Structure formats: C-alpha cells, structure tokens
Amino acid sequence: MKRLESTEIGKTGDTGTGSLTIADPASSCGEVLIKLLENYGVELVFGIPGVHTVELYRGLAQSGLRHITPRHEQGAGFMADGYARVSGKPGVCFIITGPGMTNIATAMAQAYADSIPMLVISSVNARRHLGNGNGMLHELPSQRGVFAGMTAFSHTLMSPEELPAVLARAFAVFDSARPRPVHIEIPLDVIVAPAAHLSIAAPARSAKPHADPRSVTGAAAMLQQAKRPLILAGGGAVNAGAELQQLAERLQAPVALTINAKGLLPPRHPLLLGSSQSIAATRALVCEADVVLAIGTELGETDYDTVFDGGFRIPGKLIRVDIDAQQLARNYPASLTLLSDAASALQGLLQQLPGQVQHNVLWGSSRTAALRREVDASLDHPARMQHRMLEVAASVLPDAICVGDSTQPVYTGNITFDAAQPRSWFNSSTGYGTLGYALPAAIGAKLAVAGRPVLCLIGDGGIQFTLPELASAVEAGVPVIILLWNNNGYGEIKKYMENRAIEPVGVDIYTPDFLAIARGFGCIARHVATAAELTDALQLAASASRPTVIEISEIEWTGQEQ
C-alpha cells in the first residue's frame, strides 16, 4: 500500500505551493476534537486506525475516551448503533478516508432508517486535492456527496475554526431533532492545523420540541369522545413508557408496538397487542378503531406490512405525534398532528384527560385478550418452537437485552416476544434490513450496559458477514452471549423462493464448524439441542468473562416435543 509521508500529513493551506507547516501536536485540530467530544459526554470511540486517521488519535491515549477496535468499519458502525440504542447517547466512530467510509455505509444506512444517533468523523484528502481526481490515496470524487443521503447532514471541515459550531450542530440533531447519523469529514491538513485558540468550554445543549397546547387540546377532545381508541407506538416513544401506559389505561385503548418500541408496556399487559400489525386479526382490530393515536412511528412497511400485501389500513380518525415535521405527512393522512417529542405530547394529553374513560372498558382489555389468543393460535409448529427458545432465554436471563439479526427466530420474536423494558429488543430486520448486524451491535450494547446480559440472536448465514468481530469482543473483554440459529443456509429466503415456485439457487451455502472457529477466536462454545441444555448453557454464559457462542440446530430444536 502507498505510504503517506509525514511531511504530506503535516502540510497546511490549500495553495498547492508545497510549503510545509508542521502543526504543534499539543494544539492540533485533532486534539481539540478529542477534548470537545469529552465535554459532550462521549465515552467510547469505535474505529480502526489508519494512515489517514492517525492524527485523530494523537490525544486519545491521554483522554478519558475508551477506544474499541472492530475488525471492519461496518462493525464499527454496528457497534456504535447498538451502543446508541441501549444508552440513548450517540455512538461515535473514527473512520478512514475512502474504503473505510464505504465500508461503514451499510451501518450508517441502517441507523438512518431506524433513527439512531451516530457521529461518524472521518478523514478526507487535503483541501488542495479535494475533487481534483489526481489519484490520491483513498480518493473519492466526493466523499461527502456519497454520504449526504444517509445522514442528517454531512459536512467538510474547511478550517479548525468551524469545529465547535459543526459539533454543536451535530449534537443539536441528537438532542432535539429526529436522531440520525451525522458525518463530519476533516481534510488531512486541517486535522493537524493549529487549534489551541479554540474554546473547549462545555457547550449549551438543546431541548426537544413541545407540543402546541391547542393541538393537544384538540387531540384530547378526539380521544375523549372515541368509543374504540387504539394506540400505535414506535421507537420515537422509547423514552415515554410511563406516560404511554398511563394514557392507554385511562383510555382503555389497545396498544400495538413497533419492533423498536417493544417494552414500552410490560409483557402481557391487558392492553398490549404486541407487535402483530401485519397479522390479519390485528389489522381487523385497527380497522374497528374510531380514533387511532400514532406516536413516534413512521407507519412504515417493515413494522406494519411485513407480508408486503398493502393490507394495513387506518379507516378511522388518525392523530399523529412525531418529532419530524415531514414524517407527519408521510404514509397515512392524519386528522390532527402534533409536532412534538413523544413524552411532552403524552404529558399534555394526560393533563387534559385526568380520569379513566369508562365507556371503553369492554373494548380495551377484552378485545386485546381475544386478539392475543387468536395470534397465539395462528402460529405454526416451527414458530412455536422458535418462540419456545426465546421463552427459555427470558426465563434464565429476565433482564437480558436481545439484539437480533435478520433470522427466523427474530422474525418470530418480532411478533410473539414481549420485552420486559424499553431498549431491550431491537434488530436489523426492520428499516434497512441488513445481515450481519447483530454480533457487532450486541458488542456495542454490552459496552453501554455492562451490568445486564446481552443476547445476540443471529443465523448461520448472517454471522458469516461479521464473524471476525468475535475477536473484537474477546479483545475488549465483552462477554456477549451469541445464540446461533443454524439451518445450514439462508433458510428464510429459500422458503420465500419455494413459496413463489422459484427453484432455490444460492441459498444452500457451505456451513463451517462455528464452534471450532469460535474457540479459535478465544470464545466459549457449545452446541445445545434441548431446552434443558440451553438453560444450562445460558446460566454458565451469564457468569463468563468472555463471549459464549451457543449453537442451536434448527432441525434438532424444532424436532423436540413442545
């Protein structure tokens, strides 16, 4: 690989004259960046040092930030994503120019689709080389242009003086707008430019928007008059669980949760419909509702139409609450909208609806119970056995965080599993729908909450996308528990092809010896075939100091008696 000379790294200015000015490393833009991140409360940085990012690392060892090294930049992005979903704070990545950025693109797109805060700080070629096409190392025609479409914004830092304001913009997005990735690229000559004159004082932080009182009054009146109210809550309401439960109970309104909203109501709450919006029985119930309150949800396909038949409808009046003004106008027209943080809007509604609405009692709990029975009865044997696996895990590790990939037990759990608390069940089968997410995301989640067990639910196909991240987990001392569902190929896609009378091609892939590989990486590894063996394996894994891979064969597990 071409080496970058130290004089090239140290060049400043954009005149192209070749004059060299070596920045004082104690006061470079890169060092000031580290100090500013500390003042914003950043604790972790995910990244792989490279020739174009080493100057970002100059002050890192002396800082309070912990650095985690993945084995691929996509892993860095997924780790940052998992950390952000559990902690509620942005995951931060240091990424090298060019291939490092294109490697992390998939993770950024998944975070963008699911509204996850992520700060990606990358290098880029020196200012005098930008857009010239001179064949510089890691050069893209427009790196910023590539990532503008998967970020809240992408900014090229053209001078150190811009740094405080650009970081303030990024954290304003994370604090008070719809959280999404932000990309800041810093040219090589700007990273090393003198920046001791910049202020690193703790910045002012933004608050989330509050609902307009008149809109709250109008929404409360509609809900008060409703005879069959129903609530659809999404990931945008993840910090408003107590308020959501109170409002549902006062209205006696059944509540359907998206995948990222699981845990907002306790498991088997009498008003909890679960996450079965794509099932006919739940769709029929939504059609019966005369007023639907949708809070922090896109009302998008991957939560409401996973069968892809366009069959989800909202014929009643629709009240939408969202922090994103544009989202209020997408997918389903609303009768009334509230541009607001979910907690603020729900608090306002609770003030306007102080007592229980008595005429809805029979509608709420009785209809919910009937629907839950109907959904449970609709499950086939494989789905019931996959749910059984999740039940065993929940009984052994009741406070576990479940981080899922696109794999069969996750698809089943999205419908059947009720998380015990918010931010405890999330996966990549929604939104962008990538493979290989769960392992690195579970590492990020465990780094966010060391005191709780983290389960990675992943298939034999998906884990091969990011399998080397087992080494990252061992290196970082992160004892995640990997439940590896092995069906010897892309089982869900194979079934999808067969259902459409397409002869399966490319889905029966070679399956390696995962247990031998896991042990080679330094993990504990074992195979289980029964609920008793799984219970024993989980109990041992919960007390382990290193990652544990538990392989479950689909054929063996599904063949058990229920």
C-alpha positions as CSV (number, residue, x, y, z in Angstrom):
1,M,0.0,0.0,0.0
2,K,1.2,3.5,-0.7
3,R,2.7,5.2,2.4
4,L,1.9,8.8,3.2
5,E,5.0,10.7,4.1
6,S,4.9,12.6,7.4
7,T,5.5,15.8,5.5
8,E,2.4,15.2,3.5
9,I,0.3,14.7,6.6
10,G,1.7,17.9,8.1
11,K,1.0,20.2,5.2
12,T,-1.4,23.1,5.8
13,G,-3.0,25.5,3.5
14,D,-4.7,25.0,0.2
15,T,-2.5,26.9,-2.1
16,G,-0.7,23.8,-3.5
17,T,2.7,25.6,-3.3
18,G,4.2,22.7,-1.4
19,S,5.2,24.8,1.6
20,L,5.3,22.7,4.9
21,T,3.9,23.8,8.2
22,I,4.0,21.1,10.9
23,A,1.3,21.7,13.4
24,D,2.1,21.7,17.1
25,P,0.7,18.3,18.1
26,A,-0.4,19.6,21.5
27,S,-2.7,22.1,19.9
28,S,-3.8,20.5,16.7
29,C,-7.4,20.4,15.5
30,G,-7.4,16.6,16.1
31,E,-6.5,17.1,19.7
32,V,-9.1,19.8,20.3
33,L,-11.7,17.4,18.7
34,I,-10.9,14.8,21.4
35,K,-11.4,17.4,24.2
36,L,-14.6,18.7,22.7
37,L,-16.0,15.1,22.5
38,E,-15.2,14.6,26.2
39,N,-17.1,17.8,27.0
40,Y,-20.1,16.4,25.2
41,G,-20.1,13.4,27.4
42,V,-18.7,10.9,24.8
43,E,-17.3,7.8,26.5
44,L,-16.4,5.4,23.6
45,V,-14.9,5.7,20.1
46,F,-15.2,2.9,17.6
47,G,-12.6,2.8,14.9
48,I,-9.6,1.2,13.1
49,P,-6.6,3.5,13.0
50,G,-5.2,4.1,9.5
51,V,-2.6,6.2,7.8
52,H,-5.2,9.0,7.2
53,T,-6.6,9.0,10.8
54,V,-3.6,8.6,13.0
55,E,-3.6,12.3,13.8
56,L,-7.1,11.9,15.3
57,Y,-5.5,9.5,17.7
58,R,-2.7,11.9,18.9
59,G,-4.6,13.0,22.0
60,L,-6.7,9.9,22.5
61,A,-4.5,7.9,24.8
62,Q,-4.3,10.7,27.3
63,S,-8.1,11.4,27.3
64,G,-10.9,9.8,29.1
65,L,-12.3,8.1,26.0
66,R,-12.1,4.4,25.5
67,H,-11.3,3.1,22.0
68,I,-12.8,-0.1,20.7
69,T,-11.2,-1.6,17.6
70,P,-13.5,-3.7,15.4
71,R,-12.3,-5.9,12.6
72,H,-14.1,-4.0,9.8
73,E,-15.5,-0.5,9.6
74,Q,-19.0,-1.9,9.1
75,G,-18.5,-3.5,12.5
76,A,-17.6,-0.1,14.0
77,G,-20.9,1.4,12.7
78,F,-23.0,-1.5,14.0
79,M,-21.2,-1.3,17.4
80,A,-22.0,2.4,17.6
81,D,-25.6,1.6,16.6
82,G,-26.1,-1.0,19.4
83,Y,-24.4,1.3,21.9
84,A,-26.7,4.2,20.9
85,R,-29.9,2.1,21.0
86,V,-29.2,1.0,24.6
87,S,-27.6,4.1,26.1
88,G,-29.7,6.7,24.2
89,K,-26.4,8.5,23.5
90,P,-24.7,8.9,20.1
91,G,-22.2,6.2,19.1
92,V,-19.0,7.8,17.8
93,C,-16.8,6.4,15.1
94,F,-13.3,7.5,13.7
95,I,-13.2,6.2,10.1
96,I,-10.5,6.4,7.5
97,T,-11.0,8.1,4.1
98,G,-12.4,6.2,1.1
99,P,-12.7,2.5,1.7
100,G,-13.2,2.9,5.5
101,M,-16.2,5.2,4.7
102,T,-17.7,3.0,2.0
103,N,-17.3,0.0,4.5
104,I,-19.3,1.8,7.2
105,A,-22.0,2.9,4.7
106,T,-24.3,0.0,5.4
107,A,-24.3,0.6,9.1
108,M,-25.0,4.3,8.6
109,A,-27.9,3.4,6.4
110,Q,-29.4,1.1,9.0
111,A,-29.0,3.7,11.6
112,Y,-30.6,6.3,9.3
113,A,-33.6,4.1,8.6
114,D,-34.2,3.4,12.4
115,S,-33.4,7.0,13.6
116,I,-30.3,6.1,15.6
117,P,-27.9,8.8,16.7
118,M,-24.4,8.2,15.3
119,L,-21.5,10.6,14.8
120,V,-19.0,9.5,12.1
121,I,-15.9,11.5,12.0
122,S,-13.7,10.7,9.0
123,S,-10.6,12.0,7.4
124,V,-10.6,13.2,3.7
125,N,-7.8,14.2,1.4
126,A,-6.1,17.5,1.9
127,R,-8.1,20.6,0.9
128,R,-5.9,21.3,-2.2
129,H,-6.6,17.8,-3.5
130,L,-10.4,17.7,-3.0
131,G,-12.3,17.0,-6.2
132,N,-9.2,17.1,-8.4
133,G,-9.1,13.4,-9.4
134,N,-5.4,13.2,-9.1
135,G,-5.4,9.6,-7.9
136,M,-4.5,10.3,-4.3
137,L,-4.6,7.5,-1.7
138,H,-8.3,6.6,-0.7
139,E,-9.6,9.4,-3.0
140,L,-13.3,9.6,-3.9
141,P,-14.7,12.2,-6.3
142,S,-16.9,13.5,-3.5
143,Q,-16.9,11.6,-0.2
144,R,-19.3,14.0,1.3
145,G,-21.7,13.6,-1.6
146,V,-21.7,9.8,-1.2
147,F,-22.9,10.1,2.5
148,A,-25.2,13.1,2.3
149,G,-28.2,10.8,1.6
150,M,-27.7,8.6,4.7
151,T,-27.1,11.3,7.2
152,A,-28.9,14.2,8.9
153,F,-26.0,16.2,7.4
154,S,-22.5,15.7,6.0
155,H,-20.0,18.5,6.5
156,T,-16.4,19.1,5.3
157,L,-14.4,21.0,7.9
158,M,-12.5,23.5,5.9
159,S,-10.8,25.2,8.9
160,P,-10.3,24.4,12.6
161,E,-12.4,27.4,13.4
162,E,-15.5,25.6,12.1
163,L,-15.1,22.6,14.5
164,P,-17.0,23.9,17.6
165,A,-20.0,25.0,15.6
166,V,-20.2,21.9,13.5
167,L,-20.1,19.7,16.6
168,A,-22.8,21.8,18.1
169,R,-25.0,21.3,15.1
170,A,-24.4,17.5,15.3
171,F,-25.4,17.3,19.0
172,A,-28.4,19.6,18.3
173,V,-29.7,16.9,16.0
174,F,-29.1,14.2,18.6
175,D,-30.6,16.2,21.4
176,S,-33.7,17.9,19.9
177,A,-34.4,16.6,16.3
178,R,-35.1,13.2,14.8
179,P,-31.8,11.5,15.7
180,R,-29.9,10.2,12.7
181,P,-26.2,9.8,11.7
182,V,-24.1,12.9,11.2
183,H,-20.9,12.8,9.1
184,I,-18.0,15.2,9.6
185,E,-15.0,14.8,7.4
186,I,-11.8,16.6,8.2
187,P,-9.1,17.1,5.5
188,L,-5.6,15.8,6.3
189,D,-4.1,19.3,6.5
190,V,-7.0,20.6,8.8
191,I,-6.6,17.7,11.3
192,V,-3.0,18.8,12.1
193,A,-3.7,22.6,11.8
194,P,-3.1,24.7,15.0
195,A,-6.2,25.0,17.1
196,A,-5.1,26.0,20.6
197,H,-7.1,29.2,20.2
198,L,-10.4,27.3,20.0
199,S,-12.7,27.2,23.1
200,I,-13.4,23.8,24.5
201,A,-15.9,25.1,27.0
202,A,-19.0,22.9,27.7
203,P,-21.5,23.8,25.0
204,A,-25.1,24.7,25.5
205,R,-27.5,21.8,24.8
206,S,-30.8,21.9,23.0
207,A,-34.2,20.6,24.3
208,K,-36.7,18.6,22.4
209,P,-39.8,20.4,21.0
210,H,-43.0,20.6,23.0
211,A,-46.5,20.2,21.6
212,D,-48.6,23.2,20.7
213,P,-51.2,23.5,23.5
214,R,-54.1,24.0,21.0
215,S,-53.2,20.8,19.2
216,V,-53.0,18.9,22.5
217,T,-56.5,20.1,23.4
218,G,-57.9,19.1,20.0
219,A,-56.3,15.6,20.3
220,A,-57.6,15.2,23.8
221,A,-61.1,16.0,22.7
222,M,-61.0,13.5,19.9
223,L,-59.7,10.8,22.3
224,Q,-62.2,11.7,25.0
225,Q,-65.1,11.2,22.5
226,A,-63.7,8.0,21.0
227,K,-65.6,4.8,21.7
228,R,-62.9,2.5,20.2
229,P,-59.5,4.2,20.6
230,L,-56.3,2.5,19.7
231,I,-52.6,3.4,20.1
232,L,-49.8,2.6,17.7
233,A,-46.4,3.4,19.3
234,G,-43.0,3.4,17.7
235,G,-39.3,3.8,18.6
236,G,-39.8,7.6,18.8
237,A,-41.7,7.0,22.1
238,V,-38.9,4.9,23.7
239,N,-38.4,7.4,26.5
240,A,-42.1,7.8,27.3
241,G,-43.1,4.4,28.6
242,A,-44.7,5.5,31.8
243,E,-46.7,8.2,30.1
244,L,-47.8,5.8,27.3
245,Q,-49.0,3.2,29.8
246,Q,-51.0,5.8,31.8
247,L,-52.7,7.2,28.8
248,A,-53.6,3.7,27.4
249,E,-55.1,2.7,30.8
250,R,-57.1,5.9,31.0
251,L,-58.5,5.5,27.5
252,Q,-58.7,1.7,27.8
253,A,-57.0,1.7,24.4
254,P,-55.3,-1.4,23.0
255,V,-51.6,-0.7,22.2
256,A,-49.6,-2.1,19.3
257,L,-45.8,-1.5,19.4
258,T,-43.3,-1.5,16.6
259,I,-40.2,-3.6,17.0
260,N,-38.1,-0.7,18.3
261,A,-40.9,0.2,20.8
262,K,-41.1,-3.2,22.5
263,G,-41.0,-2.9,26.3
264,L,-43.0,0.3,26.5
265,L,-45.8,-1.7,28.1
266,P,-44.9,-4.6,30.4
267,P,-45.2,-8.2,29.0
268,R,-48.8,-9.4,28.8
269,H,-50.3,-6.1,29.9
270,P,-54.0,-6.4,29.4
271,L,-53.9,-3.7,26.8
272,L,-50.8,-4.9,24.9
273,L,-51.4,-6.2,21.4
274,G,-47.8,-6.9,20.9
275,S,-46.2,-6.3,17.5
276,S,-48.5,-8.1,15.3
277,Q,-49.6,-5.3,12.9
278,S,-49.0,-7.5,9.8
279,I,-51.4,-10.2,11.0
280,A,-55.0,-10.2,9.8
281,A,-56.6,-10.2,13.3
282,T,-54.6,-7.1,14.4
283,R,-55.3,-5.3,11.1
284,A,-59.0,-6.0,11.6
285,L,-58.9,-4.5,15.1
286,V,-57.2,-1.4,13.7
287,C,-60.0,-1.1,11.2
288,E,-62.5,-1.2,14.0
289,A,-60.9,1.7,15.9
290,D,-62.7,5.0,15.5
291,V,-59.6,7.1,16.7
292,V,-56.0,5.9,16.3
293,L,-53.2,7.7,18.1
294,A,-49.8,7.1,16.4
295,I,-46.8,8.2,18.5
296,G,-43.3,8.3,17.2
297,T,-43.9,5.8,14.4
298,E,-43.3,6.0,10.6
299,L,-46.2,3.7,10.0
300,G,-43.7,2.1,7.6
301,E,-43.7,-1.2,5.8
302,T,-41.2,-3.1,8.0
303,D,-43.5,-2.7,11.0
304,Y,-47.0,-2.7,9.5
305,D,-46.7,-4.7,6.3
306,T,-44.1,-7.4,6.6
307,V,-46.2,-9.6,4.3
308,F,-45.9,-6.9,1.6
309,D,-49.5,-7.0,0.5
310,G,-50.5,-3.4,1.3
311,G,-53.2,-4.6,3.6
312,F,-52.7,-2.4,6.6
313,R,-55.3,0.4,6.7
314,I,-56.4,3.1,9.2
315,P,-60.0,4.0,8.2
316,G,-60.7,5.8,11.5
317,K,-59.5,9.3,12.5
318,L,-55.7,9.4,12.9
319,I,-53.8,11.6,15.3
320,R,-50.0,11.6,14.7
321,V,-47.3,12.7,17.1
322,D,-43.8,12.9,15.8
323,I,-40.6,15.0,16.2
324,D,-40.1,15.1,12.4
325,A,-42.5,17.5,10.7
326,Q,-42.2,15.8,7.3
327,Q,-43.0,12.4,8.9
328,L,-46.3,13.7,10.0
329,A,-47.3,13.9,6.3
330,R,-46.0,10.5,5.1
331,N,-47.7,7.1,4.5
332,Y,-51.1,7.9,6.1
333,P,-53.0,11.2,6.2
334,A,-53.7,12.5,9.7
335,S,-56.8,14.2,11.0
336,L,-54.7,16.1,13.5
337,T,-50.9,16.3,14.0
338,L,-48.7,17.2,17.0
339,L,-45.1,18.2,16.2
340,S,-43.5,17.2,19.5
341,D,-41.4,14.9,21.5
342,A,-43.4,11.9,22.5
343,A,-43.1,12.4,26.3
344,S,-44.1,16.0,26.1
345,A,-47.2,15.3,23.9
346,L,-48.3,12.4,26.2
347,Q,-47.8,14.5,29.3
348,G,-50.0,17.2,27.8
349,L,-52.7,14.6,26.9
350,L,-52.7,13.2,30.4
351,Q,-53.3,16.6,31.8
352,Q,-56.3,17.0,29.6
353,L,-57.6,13.5,30.3
354,P,-57.2,13.2,34.1
355,G,-59.6,10.3,34.6
356,Q,-60.4,6.9,33.1
357,V,-62.9,6.9,30.2
358,Q,-65.4,4.3,31.5
359,H,-67.3,3.5,28.3
360,N,-64.1,1.9,26.7
361,V,-63.5,-0.8,29.3
362,L,-65.0,-3.7,27.3
363,W,-63.4,-2.5,24.1
364,G,-59.9,-2.3,25.6
365,S,-58.9,-5.4,27.7
366,S,-61.5,-7.9,26.3
367,R,-60.6,-7.2,22.7
368,T,-56.9,-7.3,23.4
369,A,-57.2,-10.7,25.2
370,A,-59.2,-12.1,22.3
371,L,-56.7,-10.9,19.8
372,R,-53.7,-12.3,21.7
373,R,-55.4,-15.7,21.8
374,E,-56.0,-15.6,18.1
375,V,-52.4,-14.6,17.3
376,D,-51.1,-17.4,19.5
377,A,-53.3,-19.9,17.8
378,S,-52.2,-18.9,14.4
379,L,-48.5,-19.9,15.0
380,D,-47.3,-23.0,13.2
381,H,-45.0,-25.6,14.9
382,P,-41.7,-24.0,13.8
383,A,-42.8,-20.6,15.0
384,R,-43.9,-22.0,18.4
385,M,-40.6,-23.8,18.8
386,Q,-38.7,-20.6,18.0
387,H,-40.8,-18.7,20.5
388,R,-40.0,-21.5,23.0
389,M,-36.3,-20.8,22.6
390,L,-36.9,-17.1,23.4
391,E,-39.0,-18.1,26.4
392,V,-36.2,-20.2,27.8
393,A,-33.8,-17.4,27.3
394,A,-36.1,-14.9,29.0
395,S,-36.7,-17.3,32.0
396,V,-33.0,-17.7,32.6
397,L,-32.0,-14.1,31.8
398,P,-35.1,-12.0,32.5
399,D,-33.3,-8.7,32.2
400,A,-31.4,-9.5,29.0
401,I,-31.1,-7.2,26.1
402,C,-31.8,-9.1,22.8
403,V,-30.0,-7.8,19.8
404,G,-31.2,-9.6,16.6
405,D,-30.2,-10.1,13.0
406,S,-32.4,-11.0,10.0
407,T,-33.1,-14.6,11.0
408,Q,-36.1,-16.9,11.6
409,P,-36.3,-16.7,15.5
410,V,-36.0,-12.9,15.3
411,Y,-38.9,-12.8,12.8
412,T,-41.0,-14.9,15.1
413,G,-39.9,-12.9,18.2
414,N,-40.9,-9.7,16.5
415,I,-44.5,-10.9,16.6
416,T,-44.6,-13.0,19.7
417,F,-42.0,-11.8,22.2
418,D,-42.8,-9.0,24.7
419,A,-39.7,-7.3,26.1
420,A,-39.6,-6.6,29.8
421,Q,-38.4,-2.9,29.3
422,P,-37.6,-0.4,26.6
423,R,-34.4,-0.6,24.6
424,S,-34.2,-4.4,25.3
425,W,-35.3,-5.8,21.9
426,F,-34.1,-4.5,18.6
427,N,-32.8,-6.0,15.4
428,S,-31.9,-5.3,11.8
429,S,-35.0,-6.9,10.2
430,T,-36.7,-3.5,10.3
431,G,-35.9,-0.4,8.3
432,Y,-32.9,-1.1,6.1
433,G,-32.9,-4.8,6.8
434,T,-29.2,-5.7,6.7
435,L,-27.5,-9.0,7.5
436,G,-24.6,-9.4,10.0
437,Y,-25.8,-6.6,12.3
438,A,-26.4,-8.5,15.5
439,L,-22.9,-9.5,16.5
440,P,-21.2,-6.1,16.5
441,A,-24.4,-4.4,17.6
442,A,-24.6,-6.7,20.6
443,I,-21.0,-5.8,21.5
444,G,-21.9,-2.1,21.4
445,A,-25.0,-2.8,23.6
446,K,-22.9,-4.7,26.2
447,L,-20.4,-1.8,26.3
448,A,-23.4,0.5,27.1
449,V,-24.7,-1.6,30.0
450,A,-22.1,-3.8,31.5
451,G,-24.4,-5.0,34.3
452,R,-27.0,-6.7,32.1
453,P,-26.7,-9.8,29.9
454,V,-26.8,-9.2,26.1
455,L,-28.0,-11.9,23.8
456,C,-27.1,-11.8,20.1
457,L,-29.7,-13.6,18.1
458,I,-28.2,-14.5,14.7
459,G,-28.3,-17.1,12.0
460,D,-25.6,-19.1,10.4
461,G,-25.8,-17.0,7.2
462,G,-25.8,-13.6,8.9
463,I,-23.0,-14.4,11.3
464,Q,-20.6,-15.1,8.4
465,F,-21.0,-11.4,7.4
466,T,-19.3,-10.2,10.6
467,L,-17.8,-13.3,12.2
468,P,-14.4,-11.7,12.9
469,E,-16.0,-9.4,15.4
470,L,-15.8,-12.3,17.8
471,A,-12.1,-11.3,18.1
472,S,-13.2,-7.7,18.9
473,A,-15.4,-8.9,21.7
474,V,-12.7,-11.1,23.2
475,E,-10.1,-8.2,22.9
476,A,-12.5,-5.7,24.6
477,G,-13.5,-8.1,27.3
478,V,-17.2,-8.0,26.3
479,P,-18.9,-11.3,27.4
480,V,-21.8,-11.2,24.9
481,I,-23.9,-14.4,24.5
482,I,-24.4,-15.5,20.9
483,L,-27.4,-17.7,20.2
484,L,-26.5,-19.0,16.8
485,W,-29.6,-20.5,14.9
486,N,-28.1,-22.9,12.4
487,N,-30.3,-24.0,9.5
488,N,-27.4,-24.6,7.1
489,G,-28.1,-21.8,4.7
490,Y,-30.4,-18.9,4.0
491,G,-33.5,-20.7,5.2
492,E,-36.0,-17.8,5.2
493,I,-35.0,-16.8,1.6
494,K,-35.2,-20.5,0.5
495,K,-38.7,-20.7,1.8
496,Y,-39.6,-17.4,0.2
497,M,-38.4,-18.7,-3.2
498,E,-40.2,-22.0,-2.8
499,N,-43.5,-20.3,-1.9
500,R,-43.2,-18.5,-5.3
501,A,-42.4,-21.6,-7.3
502,I,-38.8,-20.4,-7.8
503,E,-36.2,-23.2,-7.8
504,P,-33.9,-22.3,-5.0
505,V,-30.4,-21.1,-6.1
506,G,-27.7,-19.7,-3.9
507,V,-29.3,-20.4,-0.6
508,D,-27.8,-23.8,0.4
509,I,-24.5,-22.4,1.4
510,Y,-21.5,-24.1,2.9
511,T,-21.7,-24.1,6.7
512,P,-18.4,-24.1,8.6
513,D,-17.6,-25.5,12.0
514,F,-18.7,-22.5,14.0
515,L,-17.8,-23.9,17.4
516,A,-14.2,-24.6,16.3
517,I,-14.0,-21.1,14.8
518,A,-15.4,-19.5,18.0
519,R,-12.9,-21.4,20.2
520,G,-10.1,-20.3,17.8
521,F,-11.1,-16.6,18.5
522,G,-11.0,-17.3,22.2
523,C,-14.7,-17.7,22.9
524,I,-16.5,-20.3,24.9
525,A,-18.5,-22.5,22.5
526,R,-21.1,-25.3,22.9
527,H,-23.9,-27.0,21.0
528,V,-27.3,-27.5,22.6
529,A,-30.3,-29.5,21.4
530,T,-32.9,-29.2,24.2
531,A,-34.4,-26.6,26.5
532,A,-32.6,-28.1,29.4
533,E,-29.3,-27.9,27.6
534,L,-30.0,-24.3,26.6
535,T,-30.9,-23.4,30.2
536,D,-27.6,-24.8,31.4
537,A,-25.6,-23.1,28.7
538,L,-27.2,-19.7,29.4
539,Q,-26.6,-20.0,33.1
540,L,-22.9,-20.7,32.5
541,A,-22.6,-18.0,29.9
542,A,-24.1,-15.4,32.2
543,S,-21.2,-15.7,34.6
544,A,-18.5,-16.0,32.0
545,S,-15.8,-13.3,31.5
546,R,-15.6,-13.8,27.7
547,P,-18.0,-14.3,24.8
548,T,-20.0,-17.5,24.6
549,V,-21.3,-19.0,21.3
550,I,-24.3,-21.3,21.7
551,E,-25.2,-23.1,18.5
552,I,-28.7,-24.4,18.1
553,S,-29.6,-26.6,15.1
554,E,-33.0,-25.8,13.6
555,I,-33.7,-29.5,12.8
556,E,-32.9,-30.6,16.3
557,W,-34.7,-27.8,18.1
558,T,-37.8,-27.9,16.0
559,G,-38.0,-31.7,16.3
560,Q,-38.4,-31.5,20.1
561,E,-41.8,-32.1,21.6
562,Q,-43.4,-28.9,22.8
